[in-house]
C-alpha cells in the first residue's frame, strides 16, 4: 500500500529579528502562499502581498536606533 501524500508537511519559524520564514511542502501554498515553488527546500522569508517585502512581526533596533535585521539566516 502506498504512503499517502501529506499536503501540509511544512515548517514555519519566527526569527529573532521578527521575520516569518517557511520551508517544506508548498503544493497548496501552505508554506509560502507568495511562491509557486512546490517544495521550499530551505528556510525562506514569507513575503507580503507586494512580493518584495518580507513579513516582519517585530522590530530589531541597534544602540543607534537604526533597525538591523537578518532574514532567515542571512537570505535576503
Backbone as CSV, one residue per row, in Angstrom:
resi,resn,N_x,N_y,N_z,CA_x,CA_y,CA_z,C_x,C_y,C_z
1,UNK,0.841,-1.166,0.000,0.000,0.000,0.000,0.902,1.250,0.000
2,UNK,0.662,2.189,-0.924,1.497,3.389,-0.984,1.246,4.315,0.209
3,UNK,2.279,5.051,0.550,2.141,6.044,1.624,1.421,7.259,1.058
4,UNK,0.377,7.722,1.721,-0.372,8.870,1.173,0.467,10.146,1.216
5,UNK,0.238,10.998,0.221,0.910,12.291,0.176,0.317,13.189,1.266
6,UNK,1.169,13.765,2.092,0.702,14.652,3.154,0.910,16.080,2.664
7,UNK,-0.166,16.791,2.328,-0.023,18.093,1.695,0.431,19.212,2.621
8,UNK,0.492,18.965,3.904,0.827,20.061,4.815,2.112,19.783,5.581
9,UNK,3.089,19.152,4.931,4.356,18.826,5.569,5.317,20.001,5.383
10,UNK,5.151,21.022,6.220,5.997,22.198,6.137,6.257,22.735,7.536
11,UNK,7.229,23.615,7.629,7.560,24.235,8.905,7.563,25.741,8.743
12,UNK,7.253,26.418,9.842,7.252,27.876,9.884,7.999,28.290,11.141
13,UNK,8.815,29.326,11.029,9.581,29.799,12.182,9.558,31.317,12.226
14,UNK,9.697,31.836,13.428,9.836,33.271,13.649,11.286,33.501,14.057
15,UNK,12.011,34.305,13.284,13.417,34.546,13.598,13.536,35.514,14.775
16,UNK,14.734,35.608,15.320,14.978,36.561,16.414,14.718,37.994,15.980
17,UNK,14.866,38.244,14.692,14.650,39.581,14.156,13.190,39.857,13.824
18,UNK,12.328,38.874,14.022,10.897,39.085,13.821,10.350,38.711,12.463
19,UNK,11.167,38.082,11.606,10.679,37.664,10.291,10.043,36.282,10.368
20,UNK,9.053,36.060,9.502,8.419,34.752,9.385,9.083,34.036,8.219
21,UNK,9.603,32.827,8.484,10.256,32.018,7.458,9.528,30.679,7.358
22,UNK,9.550,30.107,6.174,8.879,28.824,5.971,9.677,27.975,5.001
23,UNK,9.474,26.654,5.086,10.106,25.709,4.179,9.322,24.411,4.219
24,UNK,9.536,23.582,3.206,8.856,22.285,3.135,7.899,22.217,1.956
25,UNK,6.898,21.360,2.077,5.927,21.148,1.003,5.076,22.397,0.815
26,UNK,5.052,22.889,-0.406,4.272,24.080,-0.722,3.256,23.780,-1.823
27,UNK,2.858,22.515,-1.948,1.946,22.103,-3.023,0.662,22.912,-3.045
28,UNK,0.160,23.277,-1.897,-1.095,24.012,-1.796,-0.871,25.441,-1.307
29,UNK,0.367,25.914,-1.360,0.670,27.262,-0.902,0.682,27.400,0.603
30,UNK,0.756,26.276,1.311,0.702,26.326,2.771,1.988,26.874,3.377
31,UNK,3.135,26.549,2.779,4.403,27.027,3.327,4.635,28.485,2.947
32,UNK,4.468,28.801,1.675,4.677,30.171,1.205,3.636,30.496,0.157
33,UNK,2.527,31.107,0.568,1.471,31.436,-0.399,1.950,32.369,-1.504
34,UNK,3.047,33.094,-1.254,3.580,34.038,-2.229,4.475,33.365,-3.265
35,UNK,4.696,32.066,-3.161,5.616,31.361,-4.048,4.912,30.245,-4.805
36,UNK,5.309,30.041,-6.055,4.754,28.958,-6.862,5.571,27.680,-6.746
37,UNK,6.671,27.724,-5.964,7.502,26.529,-5.797,6.714,25.422,-5.117
38,UNK,6.851,24.172,-5.621,6.191,23.034,-4.984,6.884,22.680,-3.669
39,UNK,8.199,22.760,-3.654,8.983,22.483,-2.450,9.854,23.705,-2.165
40,UNK,9.815,24.188,-0.946,10.713,25.244,-0.499,11.783,24.508,0.308
41,UNK,12.996,24.322,-0.258,13.977,23.415,0.336,14.662,23.917,1.609
42,UNK,14.697,25.204,1.819,15.379,25.768,2.989,14.572,26.951,3.504
43,UNK,14.773,27.335,4.750,14.020,28.476,5.276,14.147,29.700,4.371
44,UNK,13.015,30.256,4.024,12.959,31.434,3.159,11.910,32.380,3.723
45,UNK,12.116,33.687,3.565,11.159,34.634,4.122,9.800,34.540,3.436
46,UNK,8.755,34.633,4.228,7.399,34.736,3.696,7.208,36.201,3.326
47,UNK,6.747,36.441,2.115,6.645,37.804,1.616,5.231,38.358,1.770
48,UNK,5.141,39.686,1.839,3.853,40.359,1.853,3.252,40.324,0.454
49,UNK,2.047,40.845,0.309,1.346,40.797,-0.976,2.100,41.453,-2.121
50,UNK,2.991,42.401,-1.819,3.726,43.066,-2.902,4.811,42.165,-3.486
51,UNK,5.114,41.022,-2.820,6.100,40.079,-3.323,7.533,40.519,-3.137
52,UNK,7.760,41.676,-2.526,9.119,42.189,-2.338,9.466,42.404,-0.868
53,UNK,8.462,42.561,-0.023,8.701,42.907,1.372,8.478,41.698,2.275
54,UNK,9.508,41.272,2.998,9.340,40.122,3.898,8.375,40.438,5.038
55,UNK,7.604,39.451,5.434,6.672,39.587,6.542,7.464,39.679,7.839
56,UNK,7.338,40.796,8.526,8.074,41.021,9.764,7.077,41.363,10.862
57,UNK,7.145,40.623,11.962,6.197,40.811,13.046,6.752,41.653,14.183
58,UNK,8.080,41.797,14.252,8.695,42.574,15.325,9.876,43.341,14.761
59,UNK,10.291,44.397,15.449,11.449,45.171,15.034,12.677,44.773,15.831
60,UNK,13.849,45.091,15.292,15.105,44.833,15.976,16.000,46.045,15.743
61,UNK,16.156,46.876,16.771,16.922,48.102,16.626,18.233,48.005,17.385
62,UNK,19.286,48.579,16.810,20.581,48.572,17.480,20.677,49.762,18.441
63,UNK,21.827,49.957,19.074,22.001,51.018,20.067,21.874,52.413,19.466
64,UNK,22.111,52.560,18.164,21.990,53.854,17.496,20.553,54.170,17.096
65,UNK,19.641,53.264,17.376,18.244,53.469,16.993,17.946,53.101,15.555
66,UNK,18.918,52.498,14.855,18.703,52.058,13.480,18.249,50.606,13.483
67,UNK,17.347,50.309,12.591,16.855,48.940,12.519,17.889,48.051,11.844
68,UNK,18.157,46.891,12.437,19.054,45.901,11.856,18.319,44.580,11.783
69,UNK,18.584,43.812,10.769,17.934,42.512,10.687,18.634,41.596,9.711
70,UNK,18.492,40.327,9.950,18.937,39.282,9.035,17.713,38.412,8.785
71,UNK,17.423,38.164,7.540,16.242,37.376,7.200,16.639,35.917,7.032
72,UNK,16.043,35.042,7.781,16.208,33.598,7.618,17.666,33.191,7.488
73,UNK,18.472,33.577,8.443,19.865,33.178,8.451,20.722,33.858,7.414
74,UNK,20.316,35.005,6.942,21.135,35.766,6.021,20.582,35.867,4.621
75,UNK,19.558,35.072,4.296,18.974,35.133,2.961,18.202,36.440,2.824
76,UNK,18.473,37.180,1.766,17.781,38.451,1.555,16.878,38.363,0.343
